[in-house]
């Protein structure tokens, strides 16, 4: 048996039906689903990209100037994951059962952004060379610095606590990711990497005026690692472009 509810006054509209009737009712409901905003049936050109929300109304709600670029395989709930691209080249994800009552049914995904632009991402990392202890790198713990749309190299950073209860240690590592190519850890013990850091600091200091660093037209009173990573990504991209001319 199943209990179904009609309209919003649940206590007065509950009906108990057989399992067979429920299956038939479910098929009918899925066939005639409509968008809660525009009341239109879902079609191939205007699918349901969030719970009770069609593509057109979703794009109007988000106001991020997103473009639908693809879908990912369905999960165990049979929900479809839709991939959207913003104007800066970052991927946002929305599942067909995402909660539309939340602030936003889409989530920003660095991992999927890197995959979309064909930048390699490490799957594991050896945290102890003596014991050969290796940890798996979760897809939701990545950060990226650089121009993913237009440059051949970006800096990617992984941050996570790990250990028996995943709180014992903190893993934070940076890598150079070459589009359709290799991954190089930003290890300052290596001469080439130290030279990149030195050049990045030189370029950063060259922007300093009146006690402030200037990046992308904005003043900053302090130089952060993230600023250096973006400059290093530019330096590596320049070298990569020069080597392939």
C-alpha positions as CSV (number, residue, x, y, z in Angstrom):
1,X,0.0,0.0,0.0
2,X,1.0,3.6,-0.5
3,X,-0.4,6.9,0.8
4,X,-0.6,9.8,-1.6
5,X,-1.4,13.4,-0.9
6,X,-3.1,15.9,-3.2
7,X,-2.8,19.6,-3.1
8,X,-1.2,21.3,0.0
9,X,-3.8,20.4,2.7
10,X,-2.1,17.0,3.3
11,X,-4.2,16.0,6.3
12,X,-7.5,16.3,4.4
13,X,-6.3,14.9,1.1
14,X,-4.4,11.7,2.0
15,X,-5.6,8.6,0.0
16,X,-4.3,5.1,0.6
17,X,-4.0,3.1,-2.7
18,X,-2.6,-0.2,-3.8
19,X,1.0,-0.6,-5.0
20,X,-0.3,-1.2,-8.5
21,X,-2.3,1.9,-8.5
22,X,0.6,3.9,-7.2
23,X,2.9,2.7,-10.0
24,X,0.3,3.7,-12.6
25,X,-0.2,7.1,-10.9
26,X,3.6,7.7,-10.8
27,X,3.9,7.0,-14.5
28,X,1.1,9.4,-15.2
29,X,2.6,12.1,-13.0
30,X,6.0,11.8,-14.6
31,X,4.4,12.0,-18.1
32,X,2.6,15.3,-17.3
33,X,5.2,17.1,-15.1
34,X,5.3,20.8,-15.7
35,X,7.6,23.7,-14.6
36,X,6.3,25.4,-11.5
37,X,7.2,28.8,-12.9
38,X,5.8,28.7,-16.5
39,X,3.5,25.7,-16.3
40,X,4.9,24.2,-19.5
41,X,5.6,20.5,-20.1
42,X,9.3,19.5,-20.3
43,X,10.6,18.8,-23.8
44,X,14.0,17.9,-25.2
45,X,14.9,21.5,-25.9
46,X,13.6,22.6,-22.5
47,X,14.3,19.8,-20.0
48,X,13.8,19.8,-16.3
49,X,17.3,20.9,-15.0
50,X,16.3,21.3,-11.3
51,X,13.3,20.2,-9.2
52,X,10.2,21.5,-10.8
53,X,12.1,23.9,-13.0
54,X,12.7,24.0,-16.7
55,X,15.8,25.1,-18.5
56,X,14.4,28.5,-19.6
57,X,13.1,29.4,-16.1
58,X,16.3,28.1,-14.5
59,X,18.5,30.4,-16.6
60,X,16.3,33.4,-15.8
61,X,16.4,32.6,-12.1
62,X,20.2,32.2,-12.0
63,X,21.1,35.4,-13.9
64,X,24.7,34.2,-14.2
65,X,24.7,34.2,-18.0
66,X,25.2,30.4,-18.0
67,X,25.2,28.2,-21.1
68,X,24.2,24.6,-21.1
69,X,27.1,22.5,-22.4
70,X,26.3,18.9,-21.5
71,X,25.1,16.3,-19.1
72,X,26.7,13.7,-16.9
73,X,25.4,10.1,-16.4
74,X,22.5,9.6,-14.1
75,X,23.1,8.6,-10.5
76,X,21.4,6.0,-8.2
77,X,18.3,8.3,-8.0
78,X,18.0,8.5,-11.8
79,X,18.7,12.3,-11.6
80,X,20.4,13.9,-14.5
81,X,23.3,16.2,-13.9
82,X,23.5,19.2,-16.2
83,X,26.7,21.1,-16.9
84,X,26.6,24.9,-17.4
85,X,29.5,27.2,-18.5
86,X,29.8,30.8,-17.3
87,X,31.6,33.6,-19.1
88,X,34.9,33.0,-17.2
89,X,35.0,29.4,-18.3
90,X,33.9,27.8,-15.0
91,X,31.5,24.8,-14.9
92,X,28.4,24.9,-12.7
93,X,26.3,21.7,-12.0
94,X,22.6,21.3,-11.5
95,X,20.8,18.0,-10.9
96,X,17.2,17.5,-12.1
97,X,16.2,16.9,-8.5
98,X,18.1,19.9,-7.0
99,X,16.2,21.9,-4.5
100,X,14.9,25.0,-6.2
101,X,13.9,26.5,-2.8
102,X,17.6,26.8,-1.9
103,X,19.4,30.0,-2.6
104,X,20.7,28.5,-5.9
105,X,20.2,25.0,-7.3
106,X,23.6,25.1,-9.0
107,X,27.0,24.4,-7.6
108,X,30.4,25.6,-8.7
109,X,32.7,22.7,-9.6
110,X,36.4,23.2,-10.0
111,X,37.0,19.6,-10.7
112,X,34.5,19.5,-13.6
113,X,35.9,22.8,-14.9
114,X,39.3,21.3,-15.1
115,X,37.9,18.2,-16.8
116,X,36.0,20.3,-19.3
117,X,39.1,22.2,-20.4
118,X,41.2,19.0,-20.4
119,X,43.5,19.8,-17.5
120,X,44.8,16.7,-15.8
121,X,44.0,16.2,-12.1
122,X,45.9,13.8,-9.7
123,X,43.8,11.0,-8.3
124,X,46.2,10.1,-5.4
125,X,49.1,11.6,-3.5
126,X,51.9,10.0,-1.5
127,X,51.9,11.7,1.8
128,X,54.7,9.6,3.3
129,X,57.6,8.5,1.1
130,X,59.0,6.3,3.8
131,X,55.9,4.3,4.5
132,X,54.5,4.8,1.0
133,X,51.2,6.0,2.5
134,X,48.9,7.2,-0.2
135,X,45.6,9.1,0.0
136,X,42.9,9.4,-2.5
137,X,42.2,13.0,-3.6
138,X,38.5,13.9,-3.5
139,X,37.1,15.8,-6.4
140,X,35.4,18.5,-4.3
141,X,38.7,19.7,-2.7
142,X,40.3,21.3,-5.7
143,X,41.0,25.0,-6.3
144,X,42.4,26.6,-9.5
145,X,44.4,29.7,-10.3
146,X,44.9,31.1,-13.8
147,X,42.9,31.4,-17.0
148,X,41.3,28.1,-17.7
149,X,39.7,29.3,-21.0
150,X,42.7,30.8,-22.7
151,X,46.0,29.6,-21.1
152,X,47.7,26.2,-21.6
153,X,48.8,25.9,-17.9
154,X,47.0,26.6,-14.6
155,X,48.0,26.1,-11.0
156,X,45.7,23.7,-9.1
157,X,45.6,23.3,-5.4
158,X,44.3,20.5,-3.2
159,X,43.3,21.1,0.4
160,X,42.0,18.4,2.8
161,X,42.4,17.0,6.3
162,X,43.2,13.3,6.2
163,X,43.9,10.5,8.7
164,X,42.0,7.8,10.5
165,X,39.1,10.2,11.1
166,X,40.2,12.5,8.3
167,X,41.2,15.1,11.0
168,X,44.7,13.9,11.9
169,X,46.6,15.8,9.2
170,X,46.1,18.6,6.7
171,X,47.1,18.0,3.1
172,X,47.7,21.1,1.0
173,X,49.6,20.7,-2.3
174,X,49.9,22.7,-5.5
175,X,50.6,21.5,-9.0
176,X,51.1,22.9,-12.5
177,X,48.5,21.3,-14.7
178,X,49.2,21.4,-18.5
179,X,46.2,21.2,-20.8
180,X,46.1,17.8,-22.4
181,X,49.4,17.1,-20.8
182,X,51.4,16.6,-17.6
183,X,51.1,17.4,-13.9
184,X,54.1,18.9,-12.1
185,X,54.1,19.5,-8.3
186,X,55.1,23.0,-7.2
187,X,58.0,21.7,-5.1
188,X,60.3,24.6,-4.1
189,X,63.2,22.2,-3.6
190,X,63.4,22.0,-7.4
191,X,65.4,24.8,-9.1
192,X,63.0,25.4,-12.0
193,X,60.1,25.9,-9.5
194,X,62.1,28.2,-7.2
195,X,62.9,30.3,-10.3
196,X,59.2,30.5,-11.1
197,X,58.5,31.7,-7.5
198,X,61.3,34.3,-7.7
199,X,60.0,35.7,-11.0
200,X,56.4,35.7,-9.7
201,X,57.4,37.8,-6.7
202,X,59.4,40.1,-8.9
203,X,56.3,40.7,-11.1
204,X,54.1,41.2,-8.1
205,X,56.5,43.8,-6.6
206,X,56.5,45.6,-9.9
207,X,52.7,46.3,-9.5
208,X,53.2,47.9,-6.1
209,X,52.2,51.6,-5.9
210,X,51.5,53.6,-2.8
211,X,52.0,50.6,-0.6
212,X,49.4,48.5,-2.4
213,X,49.8,45.6,-4.9
214,X,47.6,45.9,-8.0
215,X,46.0,42.9,-9.7
216,X,43.2,43.0,-12.3
217,X,42.7,46.7,-11.6
218,X,42.2,46.3,-7.8
219,X,44.5,47.3,-5.0
220,X,45.6,44.8,-2.3
221,X,47.6,45.7,0.8
222,X,49.1,42.2,1.1
223,X,50.5,39.6,-1.3
224,X,48.8,36.3,-0.9
225,X,49.9,32.8,-2.1
226,X,46.9,32.8,-4.4
227,X,48.3,35.9,-6.2
228,X,51.6,34.2,-6.7
229,X,49.9,31.0,-8.0
230,X,48.1,33.1,-10.7
231,X,51.4,34.7,-11.8
232,X,53.1,31.3,-11.8
233,X,50.4,30.0,-14.0
234,X,51.0,32.9,-16.4
235,X,54.8,32.3,-16.4
236,X,54.3,28.5,-17.1
237,X,51.8,29.3,-19.8
238,X,54.4,31.7,-21.4
239,X,57.1,29.1,-21.3
240,X,54.7,26.4,-22.7
241,X,53.6,28.7,-25.6
242,X,57.2,29.7,-26.4
243,X,58.4,26.0,-26.4
244,X,55.6,25.0,-28.8
245,X,56.0,27.8,-31.4
